[in-house]
């Protein structure tokens, strides 16, 4: 059972005690991500994430790293489209150290000009590394096809031009604008009492000012959009799909069941057809991303360029026949897979910390695991079939691919599709 305290300035502190473990995972979640960036700020949320580790008024970047390594702890951060998270995982005896470091990073980071200039090179190398990984790059290309021109359609890293234009002053302005009390959730799970977490953060974070809410734009979608990025590589990496539902939609649990059926494991329709039966791929899976007001589903496959037409025909036939392929037995099997996945994930304090924070941000409080299990169990076969008919229809598809077009363009299916 979790406990929650809201400070007068709006900071939410939420925790769950697990007395049977020796670890504590502590996270600071800000409701700001790449979706809220202006065009000239593209990549700033992620850049700020990097800069938070570059030194404070009390600790240098090396101090922070050495203090955690000495205690065998782990610290990291990540940026998403709607949140940025900074987290520590330590033994329970080192909670106060982790809390003090996290506080200092959030409130006293220096953002020195020389550190900004150095970190710009680091982020640009990260961008180049990402672009050299076609299986990752195709997902960003797919988002750009789904929502062209909208922040949701852009990667979180930014571009070389926008990153090069960042300055220490712009970083401080962005932090002052978005890193406000009413957008902050402190989430903590492990062998720790709620009162200890509140005591560690209340006084310091109580000084954090409130800020005004910034509304995100509503992305527009045009069905049938496509983009092929020519790369001299050995495989074609393909993503296809369409908008789905928002996280707040009550059908998100039938969607989870549907996602498992389509590409959520080795018994899924995609894996069994494309890999086990036809041997056309090594990797294939489905995915969905749900945001506060929109969402999308997608399918990924990586295959030899000569197999473009066969893979496309399989996918089109599969999605056309999905309502017939979704039997009651398949739905029950997928529900059990989701149930097991949830219960196994609860053995991780990091996963539980993330569930607390995201539940607070999106739902006003996390749903207890037993409630989630019941909601999954309550999903009925007709609900899944109806959702499949609505969402997973080839006429709604858009797609993106990365690969050697000089081979693909010879394919009859390519000419027909494009």
N, C-alpha and C positions, 0 to 999 in steps of 0.2 A: 504494500500500500504506500502511495506517495504522499508527501506533505508539501504544502505550498505557502509561501509568504510573499506578499506584495508590499514593497517599500512605498513610502509616501510619494516618491517621485515616479513610481510606475515600474521599477525594476522587479521582475518576477524571479523568485528563488524557489526552485522545486527540487525535491530530493526523494530518494527511496533507499531505505536502509536494508542491507543484506548482511546480517551478522555472521553468516557462515563463510564469507569470503575474506581474504586478506588485502584485497585491492580496493581502490577508489578511482573512479573515472569522473573527472570534473570538466565541464564544458561551459564556455560563454558563447551564446548564440545571439547574433544581431540580425534583426529582420531587414537586412540589406544585402543585395546581391547584384549580379550584372543586369538584372531586369530593370533596375531603377537608374541606370547610368544614362546620362546625356551622351549624344554622339561624340563629343570631345572628351568624355570621361571613359570611353570604352576600354575596359580592362582595369579600371581604377579599384574596384572592389577587391579583385585578386591581388593587385599591387599593394594595397593597404595590408592585406593579409601577410604578405611577405615582410613588409616594413615593421610589423609589430614585433618581430623577432630580432630586430637590429639594434636594440639597446634602449635603455630607459635612463632616467635620472639617477637610478640606484644600481643598475646592473648593465654591464656590457653584453653584447651578443654572445661573446665567449663565456661570460659568467653564467648566463642562462643555460647554455648547453652543458657546461661542466657541472653545474649544480644538479641538473637532472640526471646526467650520466653517472655521477657519483652515487646517486641514490637508486640507480637502476630503473629510473622512470622513463616514460615516453611522453613526448610533447609533439603536437602537430596542429595543423589547421587545414581547412578546405573552404573553398568558395563555391556556392551554388547560384542558381538563377535568382533565388529569393532569400537566401540566408548566407551568412558567413559564420563559421564556427572555429573557436580556438579550444583545444582540449589537452588535458594532462591525464595520464594514467600512472598511478604510483601505489606503493604499499600504503596501507592505512596510516602507518606511523609517520608518513611523509606528507600527509594531507596539508598541514599548515604551511609547509614550504611551497607546495604547488599553488595553494591559494594566494600566498603572498606574491609569487612570481606573476600569476595571472592578473591579479589586481594591478600590479605595477605596469605590466604591459598595456593594459587597457587604459590606464589613467596617466601614465608618465612616459610613454614612448616619445623619443626625441625627434625622429624623422629628420635627421641631419642631412643637409644638401649632399655631402660627399657619400653618404650611405644610399641616398636616392639614386645618384648617378651610377653607383656600383650595382645596385639591385636591378636597374633597368637592363643591364647586360645579362644578368641571371634570368630574368623573365623572358627576354628575347631568345635566349638559348632554350628555355622551356617551350616556347612557342615553336621553334624550329624542330625540337625533338618530337613534339606532338604532331606536326605536319609530316614528319618522316614515318609516322605510324599510321598506315592507311586504314586499319580497322578502327582506330580511334577517330581519325580525321573524317571518315565518311559520316559519322554521327553528327558532327558539326555541320557538314555539308547538307545533311538531311534536314536539320533544324532550319537552316537558311532557306531551303526550298519550301518548307512548311510555312514559315512566317518571314518572308523577305522584308528587309528594312526594319523589322521590329527587334528590340533588344533580346527578346526570347529566341530569335533566330540567329543570334550571334554567339560565338564562343565566349568563354569567360576571360580569356587571356588578353584580349585586345588585339591590336595590330601593331606593326613596327612603328608606324607614324604616331599613333596615339600614345604608346608607351614612351617613345622618345620625347614627347612633349610634356611628360609629367615633371613636376617640380616639387620641392619640399613644401612650398606654400600651397600648392594645389592639393597635396596629400592632406595637409592639416585642415584645409577648408572642407574637404570631403568627409573627414572624420568628424569634424564639428557639426556638419549637417546631418549625418546619418547615424553616428554612434551615440545615440541618445538613450536616456533612461527608459523611455516607454517602448523602445525597440529591443531591449536586452532581456534575455532569459539566462539565468544561471542554473544549470542542471547538474546534479551530482548523484551518483549511484555507487554504493559499496558499503563497507563496514564503517559507517559514519552516522552520527545523529543529526537530524535536521537542525537542531539548535546550534550545533557547531558550524554548520554551513552558513547559517544566517549571521552568526557572530563574526565569522571570517570576512563577510562581505558587506554587511549592512552599513557600517559607518563610512567606509570608503566610497562605496557605490551610491550611498545616499546623497552625495554631493554632485552626482552626474546630472546635468540639466535635462529637462524634457525637450522634445522637439516636435515640429509639425509633421504630420503624415504626408508622404508623397505617393500619389496614385500612379500605378503602372498603366501603360497603354493597353488597349484591347487588340491583340494581333488579328490580322485578316488572313484568310486562307482561300486559295484558289485550287480546286481539285485538278488533278492531272498535270501538275507542274513537275519538271524533272531537270536534272543536271548531271552531266558526266564530266568528271575531272580526269584528264588524260595523264597517266603516270606509267612509266616504263617499269612495271613490276610484274610478278608472276601470276597474280590473281586479280580477279575483279572482286571488289568489296561493295556489296549492295545493301542499302537500307530502303525499305518502302513502308508506307503506312499513311496515317491521316489523323486529324484531330480526334480526340476521344472525349472524356468527361473531366470535370474539375475534381479536385480532392474532396471537396465538400459534398459531392454527389453521392447519394445513398447507394448508388449502383457500383461503388468502387470495389465492393467485395465480390459481386459477380464478375467484375472485370478482372480481379486477381485470379479467380478460378479459370476464367477464359484464357488469360495469359499463360497459366500453367499448362492448360490443354494444348495450346498452339505451339509454344516453344520453351516451356519451363523445365525441361529435364530430358533424360534419355528415352522416356516413353512418349514424349510429345509428338504431335503430328509432324512437325517440321523435321525433327531429328530422325524419326522412324522412316519418313518418306525420302528426304534428300540424302541422308547419310547411310542408314542401314539398308534400305531397299535398293536405292539407285547408285549409291557411292559417288555422288556428285560433289560433296562438300566434306570438309573436316569440321568446320565450325558453323553452326547455325543456331539461332535463338530468337525469341521475341522479347519485347521490353515495352514498358510504358512509363511515362513521366507525368505526374499529376501536380498541377500548381493550384494556387488559390482560386483561380477563376477559369482556367483552361487546362487542357491536357492533350496528350497524344499517345498513340500506340505505334509500334514499329516492329519490323522483322529484319533481321540481319542474316546474310549468307555470304560466304567467301568461296569462290570457285574458279576453275580454270576458264580463261576467256572463251575457249571453244564451246563451253557448256552454257553460255548465256541463254540461248534459246530454250534449252531443255529446263534449266532452273526456272526461267520465267514462266514457262507453260505449267510446270508443276505448281508453282506458287499461285498462279491464276486459277488452276483447277482446284487446288486445295481450298482456297478462300471462297470459291463459288460453292463448294460442297460442304463448307463448315457446318451449317445447320444440320445436315444429315449425319455428319461425322461425330457430332456431340451427342453421345448417348448418355443415359442416366448413369451407367456404370463408369463412364469416363469422368463425368462430373463428380461422382463420389470419390473416385481415386484421386482426383486433383484436390479435392477438399482435404483429404487425409494428408496429401503432400504439403499443403499449406499449413495444416495443423502441426505437423512434425517440424516444419521449418521454423515456425514461430516458437515452439517450445524449446527447440535446440538453441535458437538465438538468445533466449532469455538466460542462458548460462553465461553470457558475455556482459560484463558491466558496461562496456562501451556501447553495445547495441541498446541496452536498457536506457542508458543516458540519452542516446539519440531519440529513442521513442518518447521519453519524457518531454524533451525540448520540442520536438516537432508536434507532438500532441497538444502542447500548450500553445504553440504558435498558430496552428491551423484549427484546432478544435476547442480552444479555451481550457484545455486540460486533457491529459492522456487517458485513453480508454484502458481500463484494467485488462490484462491478458485474457481473463476468463470471459470478458464481454466480447473481445475481438474473436475469440474462439467460437463463441455462440453465434456471432454474426456470420462467420464463415460457414458454420454448420447449417445455418438457416437458409443459405443460398439454395435455390431450387432449380432443377433442370430447365423449366420453361424460361426463367429469368436469364440464364446464360445463353440460351438459343436466341431469345429476343434481342439481347445486346449484341450478339454476333451478327445477326441480320442487319442491325442498325449501323454498326461500326465497321465491321470487317468485310467491306464490299469493294471489289476491284474498281468500280466507277469512282470511288472516293480517293483512290490512291494518289499519292505523289511519291517520287522516288529520287534517290541520289546514288551515284556509284563512282568509285575510283578504280582506275585500271588502265590497261593498254588499249586504247580505242582502235588502233590500227588492226587489231584482231577482231574486236567486237563488232566493228562496223561491217564486217563481211557477213555477219549473221542475219538471216532473213527476219528473225524476231526483232532484232535491233531496228531494222528499217521500218518495220510495221509499228513499233512502239513510238519511235521518234520521228 
